[in-house]
Amino acid sequence: MSEPISEHYAALGLKSDASLADIKKAFRQKASQFHPDRNTDEDAPARFRAAQEAYDVLSDDAKRQAYDDNRRRNLLDDPAHTAREIWNSYYQQLLNRA
């Protein structure tokens, strides 16, 4: 079974066909929203780091291509596990907003 990977697109609230401009805009919004100096929520530092890691990967063409290839491979290798990871990430985001 493949090692689970973080969902960078979800961390930035984007679809996988997002442009570089979309990625930059989403990162700026998330970084501003979750920066520990501005947001005192317990999970803000972790969400800030997740957004920063997502931006680091998705804004670099080579890293993004490798990440996308790995996502596709994981979907094909273990689609049930991947679906659980995606839904867990989605539900966690919903719970964090509540």
C-alpha positions, 0 to 999 in steps of 0.5 A: 500500500502507498504511503498517504500524501497530504492533499495540497490542493485541498489545503489551498481550497483549489481544484487540480487544474488551478493556474499558477495565478490561482495558486498564488492568490489562494496561498496569500488568502490562506496565509493571511487567514491562518498566520499565527500572528493574526489567528489565535486558533489552536490549529492555525499554525498547522494550517498555515504550515500546510498552506505554505507546504502546498504552495512550495510544491504547487508553485514549482513546475517540477515538484507539482508534476511529481506531486500530480503523478504521485496523486494519480498513482495513489488513486490507481493503487488504492482508490478507497484509501485515497477517497478516505483521505480526501473525505477526512480532509474535507470533513476536518475543514468543515469541523474547523469552520464550525 
